[in-house]
Amino acid sequence: MPGVLIRDVPEEIHKKLKARAAANRRSLGREALVLLEQALQDPAGPPTLEQIRAVRVKGAKPLTQDLLDEARKTGRP
């Protein structure tokens, strides 16, 4: 069976994964595999930028490339 090695996992994510694995009585690797399987089961995948732009929230600014670039520059994901 093929293997995957993930390096430079942020400490906070590692702690959360470890806690989740313990709560589910799984190994760290098995918990990561379960989460990957769940994430990949959605055939639609993550929403596209066009789908996100189509969602209108009352009072929200329209989502533009400039707004996304500014958010990235200020450290917002």
Secondary structure as UniProt FT lines:
FT   HELIX           11..23
FT   TURN            24..25
FT   HELIX           28..40
FT   TURN            43..44
FT   HELIX           49..54
FT   TURN            58..59
FT   HELIX           65..73
FT   TURN            74..75
//
